[in-house]
């Protein structure tokens, strides 16, 4: 049920969808799921950090027209779990502290400015906008009541998330607090495959060494020497 009503107030519906697509192209979608999935991993052990993607945020109770659906957001102090939408008044008054937007060719400068004003007004602490087509990352952090633009995002570490942004290459590289690079699902699958291959090679090598040892022992036994007999001084 999306309708909310209290004594003396009309019933209001807060839709879980705005009818807009999550992404306009595969590159934008890949970045959205990469950032969201890796942040899930970063905070997997913290039950009070909620990470979501393409989820409507309603900051004002009683007004279902004031809303935004950021590509990825992180809310500290809120429990994990599934939500149709994020209604700030049902979340202890906590507005998500960190927002990510991934640009697509359809985004307009005026639209993005309005989004930034929305997030500034309702309390976001960090706001990042990445354009995967030209590899540009912009960021803002809260200073008192305003959002101040980060002068240089290359090498910048998110105060809230502890992740680091590297803009020295052709595309954004994000490194987690553990020093591990954020990977796409394809890259993660390749890494797991390489690890399995390495483990298989180690097992094969260990088996080969064991067989060579047994052959050496057999030669000693044929010569009348017990290879398992403890050496005497």
Protein Blocks (a to p, Z undefined) as FASTA:
>chain_A
ZZdcdehiacddddfbehiafbfbfklmmmmmmmmmmmmmmmmmpmkbccdehiacdfbg
hiakbccddfbdcdehiacdddfbdcfklnoopacfbdcddddfkbcfklmmmmmmmmmm
nopabdcdddfknopacddddehjbccddfblghpacfklopacdfkbmbdcdddfkopa
cddfklmmmmmmmmmmmmmmmmmmmmmmmmmmmmmmmmmmmnopafkbccdZZ
